[in-house]
Amino acid sequence: MAAFLLMLREGLEAAIIVAILLGYLRQLDRRADFRWVWAGTTSAVLVSLAVGVALWNTVGGLEGAAEEIAEGMIAFAAVGLLTWMIFWMGRQARYLKGHLHGQVDAALAAGGATALALIAFVAVLREGVESALFLISTTTGTEASGSQLVGGFVGLAVAVGIGVLFYAGSSAVDIRAFFRLTGVLIILFAAGLVSKGVHEFQEVGLLPTMNEPVWNLGVLDPSTSTVGKFLGSLFGWTPRPSLLMAIAYTAYLIPVLVTYLRMTAPTRRPVPADNESIAPRT
């Protein structure tokens, strides 16, 4: 589920960017330039895969305290990127289309096919490298399984499907509502990564272990409970956290979630007074 959610969110951001670029070129009757967008997109995907493999091999080759420290650092780095990503998209989503259109206009005016490919490359590469880091953060310290790979591919496939609908001009999916919902889920996931990072640093003595465990809910143990496994994989749930893990989880979750919900709350148009006309003034 964590792999599905992350690839769905990151894949959708990349798919929408590609759809905006292709849609604008179609509007300009420049379909011949589609190949440059696809060239940049394909190159970005290949580079992202290479970065993911390199990170996996690097972390997988560590042992002992070095492994624990690396896993903790990856968890905290992923939290920082996730938080930046959801707030950036929340602020910039309404301006993204115009920004990309401006970049395309500049590239076409310069007559540079390379510049057009670079726009797609940079945008998709950012999402791809983030995806690689996030997926590694969900698998380090756990037993990797084929289900994580399947979840990631399914999330990516759904993202591509929504991107095709977006390119076709379909209003079947409320993109803003979708991003707001997935943003909330990712904040919950990131809070779990904060707790995980604290745990890894406690394992090597970089952080103190206080009152471990604060509670013991064995009924929701991920190793024996299906519900516990679901909560653990998606939200970082642990049935026996230390006090510092619980504090870190709460200290991140509450302010970040409240700020995000306020920032992305739907804006309501003011209702005119009874004696005020809603028609435009002349």
C-alpha positions in Angstrom: 0.0 0.0 0.0 2.8 2.4 0.8 4.5 1.7 -2.6 1.1 2.0 -4.3 0.4 5.4 -2.7 3.8 6.8 -3.3 4.0 5.8 -7.0 0.4 6.9 -7.5 1.1 10.4 -6.2 4.6 10.8 -7.8 3.5 9.2 -11.0 0.4 11.4 -11.3 2.5 14.5 -10.8 4.8 13.4 -13.6 1.9 12.3 -15.8 0.1 15.6 -15.5 3.2 17.5 -16.4 3.7 15.4 -19.5 -0.1 15.8 -20.3 0.1 19.6 -20.0 3.2 19.7 -22.3 1.6 17.5 -24.9 -1.8 19.2 -24.7 -0.2 22.6 -25.2 1.8 21.4 -28.2 -1.4 19.9 -29.6 -3.1 23.3 -29.1 -0.3 25.0 -31.0 -0.5 22.3 -33.8 3.0 21.2 -33.1 2.4 17.4 -32.8 5.7 16.8 -34.6 7.4 18.0 -31.4 5.7 15.3 -29.3 8.8 13.1 -29.8 11.0 15.6 -27.9 8.7 15.5 -24.9 8.7 11.7 -25.0 12.5 11.6 -25.4 13.0 13.8 -22.3 10.4 11.7 -20.4 12.0 8.4 -21.3 15.5 9.6 -20.5 14.3 10.8 -17.1 12.7 7.4 -16.3 15.9 5.6 -17.2 18.1 7.9 -15.1 15.6 7.5 -12.2 15.8 3.7 -12.4 19.6 3.9 -12.4 19.6 6.2 -9.3 17.2 3.8 -7.5 19.4 0.8 -8.3 22.5 2.6 -7.1 20.8 3.7 -3.8 19.4 0.2 -3.2 22.8 -1.5 -3.8 24.6 1.1 -1.6 22.2 0.7 1.4 21.8 -3.0 0.9 25.6 -3.5 1.2 25.8 -1.9 4.7 25.8 -3.8 7.9 25.5 -3.2 11.6 25.5 0.4 12.9 26.3 1.8 9.5 23.1 0.2 8.1 21.0 1.6 11.0 22.4 5.1 10.6 21.8 5.0 6.8 18.3 3.8 7.2 17.6 6.6 9.7 19.1 9.2 7.4 17.1 8.0 4.4 13.9 8.1 6.5 14.5 11.7 7.6 15.6 12.7 4.1 12.4 11.2 2.7 10.3 13.1 5.3 11.9 16.4 4.2 11.3 15.7 0.5 7.7 14.5 1.1 6.9 17.5 3.2 8.4 19.9 0.6 6.7 18.1 -2.2 3.1 18.2 -0.9 3.4 21.9 0.2 5.0 22.9 -3.1 2.3 21.2 -5.1 -0.4 22.7 -2.8 0.9 26.2 -3.5 1.9 25.9 -7.1 -0.7 23.6 -8.6 -2.9 26.5 -9.9 0.1 28.1 -11.6 1.8 25.0 -12.9 0.0 25.0 -16.3 0.8 28.6 -17.1 4.4 28.1 -16.0 4.9 25.1 -18.3 3.2 26.9 -21.2 5.7 29.7 -20.7 8.6 27.3 -20.8 7.3 25.7 -24.0 6.8 29.1 -25.7 10.4 30.0 -24.8 11.8 26.7 -26.1 9.8 26.9 -29.4 10.8 30.6 -29.9 14.5 29.6 -29.5 13.9 26.8 -32.0 15.5 24.3 -29.6 14.1 20.8 -29.6 16.7 20.0 -27.0 15.2 22.7 -24.7 11.8 21.1 -25.1 13.1 17.7 -24.2 14.9 19.2 -21.2 11.7 20.6 -19.8 10.1 17.2 -19.7 13.4 15.6 -18.5 13.9 17.9 -15.5 10.2 17.7 -14.4 10.0 13.9 -14.7 13.4 13.3 -13.2 12.5 15.2 -10.1 9.5 13.0 -9.5 11.5 9.8 -10.5 14.4 10.4 -8.1 11.9 11.3 -5.3 10.1 8.1 -6.0 13.3 6.1 -5.8 14.2 7.6 -2.4 10.7 7.1 -1.0 10.4 3.5 -2.1 13.8 2.7 -0.5 12.6 4.4 2.7 9.6 2.0 2.8 11.8 -1.1 2.2 14.9 -0.5 4.3 14.8 -2.4 7.5 12.1 -4.7 6.2 12.0 -7.8 4.1 11.4 -6.7 0.6 8.7 -8.6 -1.3 7.2 -8.9 -4.7 4.0 -7.2 -3.4 5.9 -3.9 -3.0 7.0 -4.1 -6.6 3.4 -4.9 -7.7 2.0 -2.1 -5.6 4.4 0.4 -7.1 3.6 -0.7 -10.7 -0.2 -0.7 -10.0 0.1 2.8 -8.6 2.1 4.0 -11.6 -0.4 2.4 -14.0 -3.3 4.2 -12.3 -1.3 7.5 -12.4 -0.7 7.0 -16.2 -4.4 6.3 -16.7 -5.5 9.5 -14.9 -2.9 11.4 -16.9 -4.4 10.2 -20.2 -7.8 11.3 -19.0 -6.3 14.7 -18.1 -4.8 15.0 -21.5 -8.1 14.1 -23.1 -9.8 16.9 -21.2 -11.9 14.6 -19.1 -13.4 16.1 -15.9 -14.1 12.6 -14.5 -11.3 13.1 -11.8 -11.2 16.1 -9.5 -7.4 16.5 -9.6 -7.4 19.1 -6.7 -9.5 16.9 -4.4 -7.4 13.9 -5.4 -4.1 15.7 -4.5 -5.6 16.9 -1.2 -6.6 13.4 -0.2 -3.3 11.8 -1.2 -1.5 14.7 0.5 -3.2 13.8 3.8 -2.3 10.1 3.4 1.3 11.0 2.6 1.6 13.2 5.7 0.5 10.3 7.8 3.1 8.1 6.0 5.8 10.7 6.6 5.0 10.9 10.3 5.6 7.1 10.4 9.0 7.7 8.7 9.8 10.3 11.4 9.1 7.6 14.0 11.1 5.1 12.0 14.1 7.4 11.8 14.1 8.0 15.5 13.9 4.2 16.1 16.9 3.6 13.9 19.0 6.2 15.7 17.9 4.8 19.0 19.2 1.4 17.9 22.8 2.7 17.6 22.6 5.0 20.6 22.5 8.3 18.8 19.2 9.1 20.5 18.1 8.1 24.0 15.6 5.4 24.5 12.9 6.5 27.0 10.1 4.5 28.4 10.2 1.7 25.8 7.5 0.7 25.2 5.0 3.5 26.0 2.2 1.0 25.2 2.0 -2.5 24.0 -0.8 -3.3 21.6 0.1 -6.8 20.5 -3.3 -7.3 19.0 -2.2 -4.9 16.2 1.3 -6.4 15.8 2.1 -6.3 12.0 3.7 -9.7 12.3 0.5 -11.4 13.4 -2.4 -9.0 12.5 -3.5 -8.1 8.9 -4.8 -4.7 10.1 -1.5 -4.1 12.0 0.4 -5.0 8.8 -1.6 -2.6 6.8 -1.2 0.2 9.3 2.5 -0.6 9.6 3.2 -0.6 5.9 1.3 2.6 5.1 1.5 4.7 8.2 4.5 3.4 10.0 2.4 1.9 12.9 4.3 0.1 15.6 2.5 -1.6 18.5 5.4 -1.0 20.9 6.9 2.5 20.4 9.3 4.3 22.7 8.3 7.6 24.3 10.6 9.6 21.9 9.1 7.8 18.9 5.6 8.8 20.0 6.6 12.4 20.7 8.3 12.7 17.3 5.4 11.2 15.5 2.9 13.6 17.1 5.2 16.7 16.9 5.4 16.2 13.1 1.9 15.1 12.3 -0.2 17.7 14.1 1.4 21.0 12.9 2.1 19.7 9.4 -1.4 18.2 8.9 -3.2 21.3 10.3 -1.1 23.7 8.1 -1.7 21.6 5.0 -5.5 21.3 5.5 -5.7 25.1 6.0 -3.6 25.8 2.9 -5.5 23.5 0.6 -9.0 24.2 2.0 -11.5 25.0 -0.9 -12.1 28.7 -1.2 -15.7 29.8 -1.0 -17.0 32.7 -3.1 -18.5 35.5 -1.0 -22.2 35.6 -0.9 -23.6 39.0 -2.0 -25.7 41.0 0.4 -29.5 41.3 -0.3 -29.1 44.8 -1.5 -26.0 44.1 -3.5 -26.2 43.1 -7.2 -24.1 40.1 -8.4 -24.0 41.6 -11.8 -20.7 43.3 -12.8 -20.7 47.0 -12.2 -20.4 49.4 -15.1 
